[in-house]
Amino acid sequence: MDLLFSLHLIMDPRRLFFQHVAQTSDAPLAIEIKKAKGSRLWDRKGKEYLDLIAGVSVCNIGHGDPSVIRAIKKQADHYLHALVYGELIETPQVEYARLLTDNLPPSLNMVYFTNSGAEAVEGAMKLAKRATGRAQIISFNKSYHGSTQGALSLLGDEYWRNAFRPLLPGILRMDYNTPAALQAIDRSTACVLIETVQAERGVYAPSPEWLHALRKKCDETGALLIMDEIQAGFGRTGTLWGFEKYSVVPDIVLLGKALGGGMPLGAFIARRELMGKLAVNPVLGHITTFGGHPVCCAAGLAAMKVLLKKDLPARIAKKEKLFHQLLQHPRIVALRSAGLLIAVEFDTAATAKKIIDHCIAHGALTDWFLFAPHCMRIAPPLTISSKEIRKACAVIQAAMDGI
């Protein structure tokens, strides 16, 4: 028994997690997940959680969709990695690029697959500089585009940036949805990089008038308009792409998270003539070893087909409305949403943490926002049922009652 007990200690996943897996904070959730299906997760003890995060908007069609699992297994039987991205014709990449561009405006017809959303940001920044011959990039305060050096340089909060200076020069950060941001764009601006919904700020959307004015100012100055759809895309806001709500088409769109159907995948997409700038002077202007991995593309392709076949974006407004109807409480300062990307705002971060901790303890997995720790994140799989929404809201209501 002593030997068995010792072996158990040696192989205890929780202990090994803290001992060998690099941590991103001093207080990770540290829940050992053993199974995931639909909108639910189970830990090693069999406790069930309603997933109100969806892997931070990754699992839009839910966990463990049979079509995605079949696609992964089928592609794994054929081949895994074969050569660096862009050299060989790999069917999953070709088919997925075609499906994406078939469902995007005609001007967005060339896909560059990457490993992640952050790498898509990096590629788009390089493309904008290469195509315009300009250096200045405009981004926005309280924006989030990733944690790589380049993406962090765009990121709109000094708390997260300061420890890693010096960062990229030539970044001008403006306030979202303001006239001053429009005035800052001139003929020295390579691109304006904007989220269609500022998620990590606590879910803030721009006014249609401002977004149209932004598009016009970019056209007038020759600056490229880059829209980050990494969280907002794939039906999350109630349309397939967040920018569809505004009838504004970007020069470059950034995708990630749900793009891979649960597998790691990102992309930046532009018109063919623009994207061609990365192939010459210099050749191999942007390269990646594992970007567009065939298994990831097969998974993403299957997931997008499910999303389109079930027309999940068309069902979002009804579910969004149900959350608004059920989440009524004096402790809620504000409730903002863009489809099933929802921020529940409380008076302080301390209040939000108590409520979030109570929800997790009682089987509803939720979280906070990077620039809005006083807000609770609700971004479940788009497949979440009305019954599951009611159950989740009951847990949240009980948490608000209990603190």
C-alpha positions in Angstrom: 0.0 0.0 0.0 2.9 2.3 0.8 4.3 1.8 -2.7 0.9 2.3 -4.3 0.4 5.5 -2.3 3.8 6.8 -3.3 3.1 6.1 -7.0 -0.2 7.9 -6.6 1.6 11.0 -5.3 4.2 10.8 -8.1 1.5 10.6 -10.8 -1.0 13.0 -9.2 -2.0 15.2 -12.2 -2.8 18.2 -10.0 0.6 18.1 -8.3 2.4 17.6 -11.6 0.4 20.4 -13.2 1.8 22.9 -10.7 5.3 21.3 -10.8 5.9 21.0 -14.6 3.3 23.1 -16.5 4.2 26.8 -16.8 1.6 28.9 -15.2 0.0 32.0 -16.5 -1.2 33.3 -13.1 -0.8 32.4 -9.4 -4.4 31.2 -9.2 -5.4 29.0 -12.2 -8.7 27.2 -12.0 -6.9 23.9 -11.9 -9.9 21.8 -12.6 -8.9 18.5 -14.2 -11.2 17.9 -17.1 -11.8 14.3 -18.1 -14.7 14.7 -20.6 -16.5 17.3 -22.7 -19.6 17.0 -24.7 -22.0 19.7 -26.1 -22.2 22.5 -23.5 -20.9 20.4 -20.6 -17.6 19.5 -19.0 -16.8 16.8 -16.4 -13.9 16.7 -14.0 -12.0 13.7 -12.8 -14.5 13.1 -9.9 -17.5 13.2 -12.3 -18.7 16.7 -11.4 -20.5 18.3 -14.2 -20.1 21.9 -15.3 -22.1 24.0 -17.8 -19.5 25.6 -20.0 -20.3 29.3 -20.2 -16.9 30.1 -21.8 -16.6 27.7 -24.7 -12.8 27.7 -24.5 -13.0 31.5 -24.9 -15.2 31.4 -28.0 -13.4 28.4 -29.5 -16.0 25.7 -29.2 -18.8 27.5 -31.1 -20.5 24.2 -32.2 -20.0 22.6 -28.8 -17.6 20.0 -27.5 -17.0 16.7 -29.2 -19.2 17.2 -32.3 -19.1 13.8 -34.2 -18.5 15.4 -37.6 -15.3 17.1 -36.3 -14.1 14.0 -34.5 -14.6 11.9 -37.7 -12.7 14.5 -39.8 -9.8 14.5 -37.4 -9.5 10.7 -37.4 -9.9 10.5 -41.2 -7.2 13.1 -41.9 -4.9 11.5 -39.3 -5.2 8.2 -41.2 -4.0 10.0 -44.4 -1.1 12.2 -43.2 -0.2 14.7 -40.5 2.5 17.3 -41.1 4.1 17.0 -44.5 6.1 20.2 -45.2 6.1 23.9 -44.2 3.0 25.7 -45.0 2.4 26.9 -48.6 4.7 24.4 -50.4 2.5 21.3 -50.9 -1.1 21.1 -52.0 -2.9 19.8 -48.9 -6.6 19.1 -49.5 -7.9 20.1 -46.1 -6.3 23.6 -46.5 -7.6 24.0 -50.1 -11.2 22.9 -49.2 -11.3 25.0 -46.1 -10.0 28.1 -47.8 -12.6 27.7 -50.5 -15.4 27.3 -48.0 -14.3 30.4 -46.0 -14.0 32.6 -49.1 -17.3 31.4 -50.4 -18.8 32.8 -47.3 -16.9 36.1 -47.2 -17.3 39.2 -49.4 -15.7 38.7 -52.9 -12.7 41.0 -52.0 -11.6 38.6 -49.2 -10.6 35.7 -51.5 -7.1 34.6 -50.3 -6.5 32.8 -47.1 -3.2 32.6 -45.2 -3.5 29.9 -42.5 -1.5 30.4 -39.3 -1.2 28.6 -35.9 -3.3 31.0 -33.9 -5.1 34.4 -33.9 -2.0 36.1 -32.6 0.1 34.9 -35.5 -2.7 36.1 -37.8 -2.3 39.5 -36.3 1.5 39.4 -36.9 1.1 38.4 -40.5 -1.5 41.1 -41.2 0.8 43.8 -39.6 3.6 42.7 -41.9 1.3 42.6 -44.9 0.0 46.2 -44.2 3.6 47.5 -43.9 4.7 45.7 -47.0 1.8 46.8 -49.2 1.7 50.4 -48.1 5.3 51.1 -47.5 4.2 52.9 -44.3 5.1 52.2 -40.7 2.4 53.7 -38.5 -0.3 51.3 -37.1 -3.4 52.6 -35.2 -5.0 50.3 -32.6 -7.4 51.0 -29.8 -7.3 51.3 -26.0 -8.9 48.4 -24.2 -8.3 46.2 -27.3 -6.8 42.7 -27.2 -5.1 41.1 -30.2 -2.8 38.5 -28.6 0.4 38.2 -26.5 3.2 37.9 -29.0 5.6 40.9 -29.2 3.9 42.5 -32.1 0.3 41.8 -30.9 1.2 43.0 -27.5 2.5 46.3 -29.0 -1.1 46.8 -30.2 -2.7 45.8 -27.0 -4.7 48.6 -25.4 -3.7 48.6 -21.7 -0.5 49.7 -20.1 -0.7 47.2 -17.2 -0.3 44.3 -19.6 2.4 46.0 -21.8 4.7 47.7 -19.5 6.7 44.8 -18.2 7.8 43.8 -21.7 9.1 47.1 -23.1 10.6 48.1 -25.5 7.9 47.1 -27.9 7.3 47.9 -31.6 7.6 51.6 -32.4 5.1 53.4 -34.5 1.9 52.3 -32.7 -0.7 54.9 -32.1 -3.4 53.8 -29.7 -6.7 55.8 -29.8 -10.0 55.5 -28.0 -12.5 53.3 -29.7 -15.6 54.8 -31.3 -14.3 58.4 -31.1 -13.9 61.2 -33.6 -10.3 61.7 -32.5 -9.5 58.2 -33.8 -10.7 59.1 -37.2 -8.8 62.3 -37.3 -5.5 60.5 -36.4 -5.6 58.5 -39.7 -3.4 60.1 -42.4 -1.1 59.2 -45.2 1.5 57.9 -42.9 -0.9 55.2 -41.5 -0.2 51.7 -42.8 -3.3 50.2 -41.2 -6.0 50.6 -38.6 -6.5 47.4 -36.6 -9.9 47.1 -34.8 -12.0 44.5 -33.1 -15.6 44.5 -34.5 -16.6 44.1 -30.8 -14.2 45.0 -28.0 -14.5 41.8 -26.1 -12.0 42.0 -23.3 -13.1 45.6 -22.5 -16.4 44.0 -21.4 -18.3 43.7 -24.7 -18.5 47.2 -26.4 -19.6 47.5 -30.0 -19.0 50.6 -32.2 -21.7 52.8 -33.7 -22.5 52.0 -37.3 -21.9 55.6 -38.2 -18.4 55.6 -36.7 -17.5 52.3 -38.4 -18.6 53.6 -41.8 -16.6 56.9 -41.2 -13.6 54.7 -40.3 -13.9 52.8 -43.6 -14.2 56.1 -45.5 -11.2 57.6 -43.8 -9.0 54.5 -44.6 -10.1 54.7 -48.2 -9.3 58.4 -48.4 -5.8 58.0 -47.0 -4.8 54.6 -48.4 -4.6 53.0 -45.0 -5.7 49.4 -44.8 -8.6 48.5 -42.5 -8.0 45.3 -40.6 -10.8 43.8 -38.6 -10.1 41.3 -35.8 -12.9 38.7 -35.8 -11.0 36.3 -33.7 -13.6 36.3 -30.9 -16.6 37.8 -32.8 -16.5 35.5 -35.9 -18.2 32.2 -36.7 -21.7 33.3 -35.6 -20.8 34.5 -32.1 -22.6 37.9 -32.6 -25.6 36.5 -34.5 -24.2 36.9 -38.0 -21.5 34.7 -39.5 -19.1 37.6 -39.3 -19.3 40.6 -36.9 -18.7 43.1 -39.6 -21.8 41.9 -41.5 -24.0 43.8 -39.0 -22.5 47.1 -40.3 -22.2 46.5 -44.0 -18.5 47.4 -43.8 -15.9 45.2 -45.5 -12.3 45.2 -44.2 -9.2 45.0 -46.4 -8.0 42.2 -44.1 -9.9 40.0 -41.7 -8.3 38.1 -38.8 -9.7 34.7 -37.7 -8.8 32.3 -34.9 -10.4 30.6 -31.9 -13.5 28.9 -33.5 -11.7 28.7 -36.9 -10.2 25.3 -35.9 -13.3 23.6 -34.5 -11.4 23.0 -31.3 -8.0 22.6 -32.9 -5.3 25.3 -33.0 -5.7 27.4 -36.1 -5.7 31.1 -37.2 -5.9 33.0 -40.5 -5.6 36.4 -42.1 -7.6 36.9 -45.3 -7.3 39.6 -47.9 -7.7 40.1 -51.7 -5.4 38.1 -53.9 -3.4 41.0 -55.2 -2.7 42.3 -51.7 -1.7 38.9 -50.3 0.7 38.4 -53.2 2.9 41.1 -51.7 4.2 38.5 -49.2 5.5 36.2 -51.9 8.0 38.6 -53.5 10.7 41.1 -52.5 11.5 39.2 -50.3 10.3 35.8 -51.3 8.9 33.9 -48.2 7.9 37.2 -46.7 5.8 35.4 -44.1 6.3 31.7 -43.4 5.2 29.2 -40.8 6.0 25.6 -40.2 2.8 24.3 -38.7 0.3 27.0 -39.8 -2.7 25.4 -41.6 -1.9 22.0 -40.2 -3.9 19.5 -42.2 -5.6 17.9 -39.2 -6.6 21.4 -37.8 -7.9 22.4 -41.2 -9.9 19.2 -41.5 -11.4 19.9 -38.1 -12.2 23.5 -38.8 -13.7 22.6 -42.2 -16.0 20.1 -40.5 -17.0 22.5 -37.8 -17.8 25.3 -40.2 -20.0 22.9 -42.3 -21.9 22.1 -39.1 -22.3 25.8 -38.2 -23.7 26.6 -41.7 -25.9 23.5 -42.0 -27.6 24.1 -38.7 -27.6 27.9 -39.4 -26.5 28.5 -35.8 -26.1 32.3 -36.3 -29.8 32.6 -36.9 -30.6 31.1 -33.5 -28.4 33.5 -31.5 -30.8 36.4 -31.1 -33.4 34.3 -29.3 -30.8 32.8 -26.9 -29.3 36.3 -26.3 -32.7 37.6 -25.4 -33.3 34.7 -23.0 -30.1 35.6 -21.1 -31.3 39.2 -20.8 -34.7 38.1 -19.5 -33.4 35.8 -16.9 -30.5 37.8 -15.6 -32.3 40.5 -13.7 -30.8 41.4 -10.3 -30.0 44.5 -8.2 -26.4 43.5 -8.2 -26.1 43.8 -11.9 -24.9 47.3 -12.9 -25.1 46.6 -16.7 -25.5 43.7 -19.1 -24.0 44.2 -22.5 -24.1 41.7 -25.3 -23.2 41.1 -28.9 -25.1 37.9 -29.5 -23.7 35.2 -27.2 -20.8 37.3 -26.2 -22.1 38.8 -22.9 -20.7 40.8 -20.1 -22.5 41.0 -16.8 -21.1 44.1 -15.0 -20.9 44.4 -11.2 -19.9 47.2 -8.9 -16.4 45.9 -8.3 -13.9 43.2 -9.3 -14.2 41.7 -5.8 -18.0 41.3 -6.2 -17.5 39.7 -9.7 -14.9 37.3 -8.3 -17.2 36.1 -5.5 -20.0 35.5 -8.0 -17.7 33.7 -10.5 -16.2 31.5 -7.7 -19.7 30.6 -6.5 -20.8 29.7 -10.1 -17.8 27.5 -10.7 -18.3 25.7 -7.3 -22.0 25.1 -8.3 -21.3 23.8 -11.8 -21.3 26.8 -14.1 -17.9 27.5 -15.6 -17.5 31.2 -16.2 -14.7 33.8 -16.0 -13.9 37.6 -16.2 -12.5 39.9 -18.9 -8.9 41.1 -19.2 -9.7 44.8 -19.2 -12.9 44.4 -17.1 -12.4 42.2 -14.1 -15.6 43.6 -12.6 -17.5 41.9 -15.4 -18.4 38.2 -15.7 -17.9 36.5 -19.1 -20.8 34.5 -20.7 -19.8 33.1 -24.1 -21.1 29.5 -24.2 -21.2 27.2 -27.2 -23.7 28.5 -29.7 -25.4 25.1 -29.4 -26.4 25.8 -25.8 -30.1 24.9 -25.3 -32.8 27.0 -23.7 -32.9 24.5 -20.8 -29.2 24.9 -20.2 -29.5 28.7 -20.4 -32.2 28.6 -17.7 -30.0 26.3 -15.5 -27.0 28.5 -15.9 -28.9 31.7 -15.1 -30.4 30.0 -12.0 -26.9 29.3 -10.8 -25.8 32.9 -11.5 -28.9 34.3 -9.7 -28.2 32.1 -6.7 -24.6 33.4 -6.6 -25.8 37.0 -6.7 -28.3 36.2 -3.9 -25.7 34.5 -1.8 -22.9 37.1 -1.5 
